[in-house]
Amino acid sequence: MSENKCIAVVFPGQGSQRPGMGKEFYEQITVCRETYREASDTLGWDVAAMCFGEDERINLTEYTQPCIVTTEMAMYRGLVERYNFAPRYFGGHSLGEFTALVAARVMPLAEALKIVQTRGRLMQKAVPAGVGGMAAVISEGIDCDMLSKLLEGLPVDVANINSANQVVISGDAAALPEAEKRLAQVLAGDKPFRFVQLNVSAPFHSRFMKPIEEPFADTLREFGKGLKPENALKVTSNFTGNFHSAAVHKIIENLVNQLSSTVHWWGNMQGLSAHAREIYEVGPGRPLCEFFKTIDVVCQSITGLSAAEKIFAGAN
């Protein structure tokens, strides 16, 4: 790959998991196998078996999160080794922000895996199963300020601003039908309007995650001793919508706030596309490239080695 191109890489988050994810990389590239082995040694359970088999626990948050981060880092390392993949900028959606921080060498993989496994466990315990819910609001040119006003008085928050045409809301599952009714009355006019409830186990990025902020901050301080904050300047923060600063306390603060605050992915896309000529999505799914399309930015998705070969063949 040409070294004079300014490249950004982005990593999807929870919901992108699927059985068999990363297996092609694992079977063909040594560094990818070593990555899964490192993850298993760190966590004390067989991460590769969880990712490649039919284990239902892959959809339990405390397992989902380390499995996705491991898979994405295995894929990323494989691309670096085989294709001289050399991004200068990094971003990740929700959980994917942790992969971005590892790929940018802000934190070691072993530390990140311990952090996200605890993060997943805390997030699942924050709200009893079935109590919380999330839904995607899909319409053209959504006014987020207006949307927030329409939700006033409901135990529902704006969780993700993914693009101008998609916003995810999160909160009490019992309040989502009323939220849909209010939004439909305003948004379902001349423009198409969809309200899609998501298959999630908890109301992520909402006020219901507030109680776990302090224990998660303790987790970051306990396991995040290997942070290299100077590298964070090239990684976008979901919480701020801009790039991280080079201060350890600010990185931790942003990651803690991300739990219960809005993911400003639209802002992340604007920041990355302002700096990079080429953007690649690396992971088991490809949701982020669809969001980049809404700002007229080309993003190429790599979900397997065959996709990588098509993209990078002849580039070296």
TORKOL-4160 file (C-alpha; in steps of 0.2 Angstrom, whole numbers, padded with zeros to 4 digits, m for minus):
316
<pt num="1" X="0000" Y="0000" Z="0000"/>
<pt num="2" X="0007" Y="0017" Z="m0004"/>
<pt num="3" X="0013" Y="0026" Z="0011"/>
<pt num="4" X="0009" Y="0044" Z="0005"/>
<pt num="5" X="m0009" Y="0041" Z="0006"/>
<pt num="6" X="m0017" Y="0048" Z="0022"/>
<pt num="7" X="m0028" Y="0034" Z="0028"/>
<pt num="8" X="m0041" Y="0032" Z="0042"/>
<pt num="9" X="m0048" Y="0016" Z="0049"/>
<pt num="10" X="m0064" Y="0014" Z="0058"/>
<pt num="11" X="m0071" Y="m0001" Z="0069"/>
<pt num="12" X="m0089" Y="m0005" Z="0071"/>
<pt num="13" X="m0096" Y="m0009" Z="0089"/>
<pt num="14" X="m0108" Y="m0021" Z="0097"/>
<pt num="15" X="m0121" Y="m0028" Z="0085"/>
<pt num="16" X="m0108" Y="m0032" Z="0072"/>
<pt num="17" X="m0104" Y="m0049" Z="0079"/>
<pt num="18" X="m0108" Y="m0065" Z="0070"/>
<pt num="19" X="m0103" Y="m0084" Z="0071"/>
<pt num="20" X="m0087" Y="m0087" Z="0062"/>
<pt num="21" X="m0081" Y="m0069" Z="0063"/>
<pt num="22" X="m0062" Y="m0068" Z="0059"/>
<pt num="23" X="m0060" Y="m0086" Z="0055"/>
<pt num="24" X="m0053" Y="m0083" Z="0038"/>
<pt num="25" X="m0039" Y="m0072" Z="0045"/>
<pt num="26" X="m0036" Y="m0084" Z="0059"/>
<pt num="27" X="m0033" Y="m0099" Z="0047"/>
<pt num="28" X="m0022" Y="m0090" Z="0035"/>
<pt num="29" X="m0011" Y="m0077" Z="0045"/>
<pt num="30" X="0000" Y="m0081" Z="0060"/>
<pt num="31" X="m0002" Y="m0064" Z="0068"/>
<pt num="32" X="m0021" Y="m0066" Z="0068"/>
<pt num="33" X="m0019" Y="m0083" Z="0077"/>
<pt num="34" X="m0007" Y="m0075" Z="0090"/>
<pt num="35" X="m0020" Y="m0062" Z="0093"/>
<pt num="36" X="m0034" Y="m0074" Z="0098"/>
<pt num="37" X="m0021" Y="m0084" Z="0108"/>
<pt num="38" X="m0016" Y="m0068" Z="0117"/>
<pt num="39" X="m0035" Y="m0064" Z="0121"/>
<pt num="40" X="m0038" Y="m0081" Z="0127"/>
<pt num="41" X="m0023" Y="m0081" Z="0139"/>
<pt num="42" X="m0028" Y="m0064" Z="0145"/>
<pt num="43" X="m0046" Y="m0068" Z="0149"/>
<pt num="44" X="m0045" Y="m0086" Z="0154"/>
<pt num="45" X="m0057" Y="m0093" Z="0141"/>
<pt num="46" X="m0056" Y="m0098" Z="0123"/>
<pt num="47" X="m0060" Y="m0083" Z="0113"/>
<pt num="48" X="m0057" Y="m0091" Z="0096"/>
<pt num="49" X="m0069" Y="m0105" Z="0100"/>
<pt num="50" X="m0082" Y="m0092" Z="0106"/>
<pt num="51" X="m0080" Y="m0082" Z="0089"/>
<pt num="52" X="m0080" Y="m0097" Z="0077"/>
<pt num="53" X="m0093" Y="m0109" Z="0085"/>
<pt num="54" X="m0111" Y="m0108" Z="0089"/>
<pt num="55" X="m0110" Y="m0103" Z="0107"/>
<pt num="56" X="m0125" Y="m0092" Z="0112"/>
<pt num="57" X="m0114" Y="m0083" Z="0124"/>
<pt num="58" X="m0107" Y="m0073" Z="0110"/>
<pt num="59" X="m0123" Y="m0062" Z="0111"/>
<pt num="60" X="m0121" Y="m0059" Z="0130"/>
<pt num="61" X="m0113" Y="m0042" Z="0132"/>
<pt num="62" X="m0098" Y="m0047" Z="0143"/>
<pt num="63" X="m0093" Y="m0060" Z="0130"/>
<pt num="64" X="m0098" Y="m0050" Z="0115"/>
<pt num="65" X="m0087" Y="m0035" Z="0119"/>
<pt num="66" X="m0070" Y="m0044" Z="0121"/>
<pt num="67" X="m0074" Y="m0055" Z="0106"/>
<pt num="68" X="m0077" Y="m0041" Z="0094"/>
<pt num="69" X="m0062" Y="m0031" Z="0100"/>
<pt num="70" X="m0051" Y="m0047" Z="0098"/>
<pt num="71" X="m0058" Y="m0050" Z="0080"/>
<pt num="72" X="m0056" Y="m0033" Z="0075"/>
<pt num="73" X="m0038" Y="m0032" Z="0081"/>
<pt num="74" X="m0034" Y="m0049" Z="0073"/>
<pt num="75" X="m0040" Y="m0042" Z="0057"/>
<pt num="76" X="m0031" Y="m0026" Z="0058"/>
<pt num="77" X="m0015" Y="m0034" Z="0063"/>
<pt num="78" X="m0017" Y="m0046" Z="0048"/>
<pt num="79" X="m0019" Y="m0031" Z="0036"/>
<pt num="80" X="m0004" Y="m0022" Z="0043"/>
<pt num="81" X="0007" Y="m0038" Z="0040"/>
<pt num="82" X="0000" Y="m0044" Z="0024"/>
<pt num="83" X="m0004" Y="m0027" Z="0015"/>
<pt num="84" X="0007" Y="m0014" Z="0024"/>
<pt num="85" X="m0009" Y="m0006" Z="0030"/>
<pt num="86" X="m0004" Y="0010" Z="0038"/>
<pt num="87" X="m0018" Y="0021" Z="0044"/>
<pt num="88" X="m0014" Y="0038" Z="0052"/>
<pt num="89" X="m0031" Y="0041" Z="0060"/>
<pt num="90" X="m0043" Y="0030" Z="0070"/>
<pt num="91" X="m0061" Y="0029" Z="0075"/>
<pt num="92" X="m0073" Y="0017" Z="0082"/>
<pt num="93" X="m0092" Y="0017" Z="0085"/>
<pt num="94" X="m0096" Y="0014" Z="0104"/>
<pt num="95" X="m0086" Y="m0002" Z="0108"/>
<pt num="96" X="m0076" Y="0001" Z="0092"/>
<pt num="97" X="m0068" Y="0016" Z="0100"/>
<pt num="98" X="m0058" Y="0004" Z="0111"/>
<pt num="99" X="m0052" Y="m0006" Z="0096"/>
<pt num="100" X="m0047" Y="0011" Z="0088"/>
<pt num="101" X="m0037" Y="0015" Z="0104"/>
<pt num="102" X="m0028" Y="m0001" Z="0103"/>
<pt num="103" X="m0024" Y="0000" Z="0085"/>
<pt num="104" X="m0017" Y="0018" Z="0088"/>
<pt num="105" X="m0006" Y="0011" Z="0102"/>
<pt num="106" X="m0015" Y="0021" Z="0115"/>
<pt num="107" X="m0018" Y="0005" Z="0126"/>
<pt num="108" X="m0012" Y="m0013" Z="0125"/>
<pt num="109" X="m0024" Y="m0026" Z="0119"/>
<pt num="110" X="m0023" Y="m0036" Z="0135"/>
<pt num="111" X="m0028" Y="m0021" Z="0145"/>
<pt num="112" X="m0042" Y="m0016" Z="0133"/>
<pt num="113" X="m0049" Y="m0034" Z="0134"/>
<pt num="114" X="m0050" Y="m0034" Z="0153"/>
<pt num="115" X="m0058" Y="m0016" Z="0152"/>
<pt num="116" X="m0071" Y="m0021" Z="0139"/>
<pt num="117" X="m0076" Y="m0037" Z="0148"/>
<pt num="118" X="m0079" Y="m0028" Z="0164"/>
<pt num="119" X="m0088" Y="m0014" Z="0154"/>
<pt num="120" X="m0100" Y="m0027" Z="0146"/>
<pt num="121" X="m0103" Y="m0035" Z="0163"/>
<pt num="122" X="m0107" Y="m0018" Z="0171"/>
<pt num="123" X="m0118" Y="m0013" Z="0157"/>
<pt num="124" X="m0128" Y="m0029" Z="0157"/>
<pt num="125" X="m0131" Y="m0028" Z="0176"/>
<pt num="126" X="m0136" Y="m0009" Z="0176"/>
<pt num="127" X="m0153" Y="m0013" Z="0170"/>
<pt num="128" X="m0163" Y="m0030" Z="0172"/>
<pt num="129" X="m0166" Y="m0039" Z="0156"/>
<pt num="130" X="m0181" Y="m0033" Z="0146"/>
<pt num="131" X="m0183" Y="m0017" Z="0155"/>
<pt num="132" X="m0172" Y="m0006" Z="0143"/>
<pt num="133" X="m0173" Y="m0004" Z="0125"/>
<pt num="134" X="m0166" Y="0005" Z="0110"/>
<pt num="135" X="m0174" Y="0010" Z="0093"/>
<pt num="136" X="m0167" Y="0018" Z="0077"/>
<pt num="137" X="m0176" Y="0033" Z="0071"/>
<pt num="138" X="m0174" Y="0034" Z="0052"/>
<pt num="139" X="m0179" Y="0049" Z="0042"/>
<pt num="140" X="m0171" Y="0063" Z="0030"/>
<pt num="141" X="m0162" Y="0077" Z="0039"/>
<pt num="142" X="m0166" Y="0074" Z="0057"/>
<pt num="143" X="m0166" Y="0089" Z="0068"/>
<pt num="144" X="m0158" Y="0082" Z="0084"/>
<pt num="145" X="m0163" Y="0097" Z="0095"/>
<pt num="146" X="m0181" Y="0095" Z="0090"/>
<pt num="147" X="m0180" Y="0076" Z="0092"/>
<pt num="148" X="m0174" Y="0079" Z="0110"/>
<pt num="149" X="m0188" Y="0091" Z="0114"/>
<pt num="150" X="m0200" Y="0078" Z="0108"/>
<pt num="151" X="m0193" Y="0066" Z="0120"/>
<pt num="152" X="m0195" Y="0078" Z="0135"/>
<pt num="153" X="m0203" Y="0070" Z="0150"/>
<pt num="154" X="m0200" Y="0052" Z="0144"/>
<pt num="155" X="m0186" Y="0041" Z="0151"/>
<pt num="156" X="m0178" Y="0040" Z="0134"/>
<pt num="157" X="m0162" Y="0048" Z="0128"/>
<pt num="158" X="m0153" Y="0051" Z="0111"/>
<pt num="159" X="m0140" Y="0037" Z="0111"/>
<pt num="160" X="m0132" Y="0038" Z="0094"/>
<pt num="161" X="m0131" Y="0052" Z="0081"/>
<pt num="162" X="m0126" Y="0041" Z="0067"/>
<pt num="163" X="m0129" Y="0052" Z="0052"/>
<pt num="164" X="m0141" Y="0065" Z="0046"/>
<pt num="165" X="m0154" Y="0052" Z="0043"/>
<pt num="166" X="m0152" Y="0040" Z="0058"/>
<pt num="167" X="m0153" Y="0043" Z="0076"/>
<pt num="168" X="m0154" Y="0030" Z="0089"/>
<pt num="169" X="m0164" Y="0032" Z="0105"/>
<pt num="170" X="m0162" Y="0022" Z="0121"/>
<pt num="171" X="m0171" Y="0021" Z="0138"/>
<pt num="172" X="m0186" Y="0012" Z="0146"/>
<pt num="173" X="m0193" Y="0000" Z="0134"/>
<pt num="174" X="m0211" Y="0003" Z="0140"/>
<pt num="175" X="m0209" Y="0021" Z="0134"/>
<pt num="176" X="m0203" Y="0018" Z="0117"/>
<pt num="177" X="m0221" Y="0016" Z="0109"/>
<pt num="178" X="m0225" Y="0034" Z="0116"/>
<pt num="179" X="m0208" Y="0040" Z="0109"/>
<pt num="180" X="m0213" Y="0032" Z="0092"/>
<pt num="181" X="m0230" Y="0041" Z="0092"/>
<pt num="182" X="m0223" Y="0058" Z="0096"/>
<pt num="183" X="m0209" Y="0057" Z="0083"/>
<pt num="184" X="m0221" Y="0050" Z="0070"/>
<pt num="185" X="m0233" Y="0065" Z="0072"/>
<pt num="186" X="m0219" Y="0077" Z="0067"/>
<pt num="187" X="m0207" Y="0067" Z="0056"/>
<pt num="188" X="m0219" Y="0056" Z="0046"/>
<pt num="189" X="m0225" Y="0069" Z="0035"/>
<pt num="190" X="m0219" Y="0071" Z="0017"/>
<pt num="191" X="m0203" Y="0062" Z="0021"/>
<pt num="192" X="m0201" Y="0043" Z="0024"/>
<pt num="193" X="m0201" Y="0038" Z="0042"/>
<pt num="194" X="m0195" Y="0022" Z="0051"/>
<pt num="195" X="m0194" Y="0017" Z="0069"/>
<pt num="196" X="m0185" Y="0001" Z="0071"/>
<pt num="197" X="m0183" Y="m0007" Z="0088"/>
<pt num="198" X="m0166" Y="m0015" Z="0090"/>
<pt num="199" X="m0162" Y="m0032" Z="0097"/>
<pt num="200" X="m0151" Y="m0026" Z="0112"/>
<pt num="201" X="m0150" Y="m0032" Z="0130"/>
<pt num="202" X="m0149" Y="m0015" Z="0138"/>
<pt num="203" X="m0152" Y="0003" Z="0135"/>
<pt num="204" X="m0134" Y="0008" Z="0131"/>
<pt num="205" X="m0129" Y="0026" Z="0130"/>
<pt num="206" X="m0143" Y="0032" Z="0141"/>
<pt num="207" X="m0146" Y="0039" Z="0158"/>
<pt num="208" X="m0148" Y="0021" Z="0164"/>
<pt num="209" X="m0130" Y="0018" Z="0162"/>
<pt num="210" X="m0126" Y="0032" Z="0175"/>
<pt num="211" X="m0124" Y="0021" Z="0190"/>
<pt num="212" X="m0110" Y="0011" Z="0182"/>
<pt num="213" X="m0099" Y="0026" Z="0178"/>
<pt num="214" X="m0089" Y="0026" Z="0194"/>
<pt num="215" X="m0085" Y="0007" Z="0194"/>
<pt num="216" X="m0080" Y="0009" Z="0176"/>
<pt num="217" X="m0069" Y="0023" Z="0180"/>
<pt num="218" X="m0061" Y="0012" Z="0193"/>
<pt num="219" X="m0059" Y="m0001" Z="0180"/>
<pt num="220" X="m0050" Y="0011" Z="0168"/>
<pt num="221" X="m0039" Y="0017" Z="0182"/>
<pt num="222" X="m0035" Y="m0001" Z="0187"/>
<pt num="223" X="m0032" Y="m0009" Z="0170"/>
<pt num="224" X="m0027" Y="0007" Z="0160"/>
<pt num="225" X="m0010" Y="0009" Z="0167"/>
<pt num="226" X="m0001" Y="0006" Z="0150"/>
<pt num="227" X="m0010" Y="0021" Z="0142"/>
<pt num="228" X="0001" Y="0031" Z="0129"/>
<pt num="229" X="m0009" Y="0047" Z="0128"/>
<pt num="230" X="0001" Y="0056" Z="0115"/>
<pt num="231" X="m0006" Y="0043" Z="0102"/>
<pt num="232" X="m0024" Y="0048" Z="0107"/>
<pt num="233" X="m0023" Y="0064" Z="0096"/>
<pt num="234" X="m0026" Y="0053" Z="0081"/>
<pt num="235" X="m0041" Y="0044" Z="0088"/>
<pt num="236" X="m0059" Y="0051" Z="0088"/>
<pt num="237" X="m0069" Y="0052" Z="0104"/>
<pt num="238" X="m0088" Y="0047" Z="0103"/>
<pt num="239" X="m0092" Y="0058" Z="0118"/>
<pt num="240" X="m0084" Y="0074" Z="0112"/>
<pt num="241" X="m0087" Y="0071" Z="0093"/>
<pt num="242" X="m0069" Y="0077" Z="0090"/>
<pt num="243" X="m0052" Y="0069" Z="0092"/>
<pt num="244" X="m0045" Y="0064" Z="0110"/>
<pt num="245" X="m0033" Y="0075" Z="0119"/>
<pt num="246" X="m0016" Y="0069" Z="0125"/>
<pt num="247" X="m0021" Y="0069" Z="0143"/>
<pt num="248" X="m0024" Y="0053" Z="0152"/>
<pt num="249" X="m0037" Y="0060" Z="0164"/>
<pt num="250" X="m0047" Y="0067" Z="0149"/>
<pt num="251" X="m0046" Y="0050" Z="0139"/>
<pt num="252" X="m0053" Y="0041" Z="0154"/>
<pt num="253" X="m0066" Y="0055" Z="0157"/>
<pt num="254" X="m0072" Y="0053" Z="0139"/>
<pt num="255" X="m0073" Y="0034" Z="0140"/>
<pt num="256" X="m0083" Y="0035" Z="0156"/>
<pt num="257" X="m0095" Y="0048" Z="0149"/>
<pt num="258" X="m0097" Y="0038" Z="0133"/>
<pt num="259" X="m0107" Y="0025" Z="0143"/>
<pt num="260" X="m0122" Y="0036" Z="0147"/>
<pt num="261" X="m0120" Y="0050" Z="0134"/>
<pt num="262" X="m0124" Y="0052" Z="0116"/>
<pt num="263" X="m0112" Y="0044" Z="0103"/>
<pt num="264" X="m0108" Y="0058" Z="0091"/>
<pt num="265" X="m0103" Y="0047" Z="0077"/>
<pt num="266" X="m0108" Y="0060" Z="0064"/>
<pt num="267" X="m0095" Y="0072" Z="0071"/>
<pt num="268" X="m0082" Y="0058" Z="0071"/>
<pt num="269" X="m0085" Y="0055" Z="0053"/>
<pt num="270" X="m0083" Y="0074" Z="0049"/>
<pt num="271" X="m0067" Y="0074" Z="0058"/>
<pt num="272" X="m0059" Y="0059" Z="0050"/>
<pt num="273" X="m0065" Y="0063" Z="0033"/>
<pt num="274" X="m0057" Y="0080" Z="0035"/>
<pt num="275" X="m0040" Y="0073" Z="0038"/>
<pt num="276" X="m0040" Y="0057" Z="0028"/>
<pt num="277" X="m0040" Y="0053" Z="0009"/>
<pt num="278" X="m0046" Y="0035" Z="0011"/>
<pt num="279" X="m0057" Y="0027" Z="0024"/>
<pt num="280" X="m0058" Y="0009" Z="0028"/>
<pt num="281" X="m0070" Y="0000" Z="0040"/>
<pt num="282" X="m0062" Y="m0016" Z="0047"/>
<pt num="283" X="m0073" Y="m0028" Z="0057"/>
<pt num="284" X="m0086" Y="m0042" Z="0056"/>
<pt num="285" X="m0100" Y="m0031" Z="0050"/>
<pt num="286" X="m0101" Y="m0015" Z="0039"/>
<pt num="287" X="m0113" Y="m0002" Z="0046"/>
<pt num="288" X="m0101" Y="0012" Z="0047"/>
<pt num="289" X="m0098" Y="0013" Z="0028"/>
<pt num="290" X="m0117" Y="0016" Z="0026"/>
<pt num="291" X="m0116" Y="0031" Z="0037"/>
<pt num="292" X="m0101" Y="0038" Z="0028"/>
<pt num="293" X="m0112" Y="0038" Z="0012"/>
<pt num="294" X="m0123" Y="0050" Z="0020"/>
<pt num="295" X="m0109" Y="0063" Z="0020"/>
<pt num="296" X="m0104" Y="0059" Z="0003"/>
<pt num="297" X="m0088" Y="0051" Z="0009"/>
<pt num="298" X="m0082" Y="0034" Z="0001"/>
<pt num="299" X="m0078" Y="0021" Z="0014"/>
<pt num="300" X="m0072" Y="0003" Z="0009"/>
<pt num="301" X="m0077" Y="m0011" Z="0020"/>
<pt num="302" X="m0066" Y="m0026" Z="0025"/>
<pt num="303" X="m0075" Y="m0040" Z="0033"/>
<pt num="304" X="m0064" Y="m0054" Z="0027"/>
<pt num="305" X="m0048" Y="m0058" Z="0018"/>
<pt num="306" X="m0057" Y="m0060" Z="0001"/>
<pt num="307" X="m0063" Y="m0042" Z="0003"/>
<pt num="308" X="m0045" Y="m0036" Z="0007"/>
<pt num="309" X="m0038" Y="m0045" Z="m0008"/>
<pt num="310" X="m0050" Y="m0036" Z="m0019"/>
<pt num="311" X="m0046" Y="m0019" Z="m0012"/>
<pt num="312" X="m0027" Y="m0021" Z="m0010"/>
<pt num="313" X="m0022" Y="m0032" Z="m0024"/>
<pt num="314" X="m0008" Y="m0023" Z="m0034"/>
<pt num="315" X="m0007" Y="m0009" Z="m0021"/>
<pt num="316" X="0010" Y="m0014" Z="m0014"/>
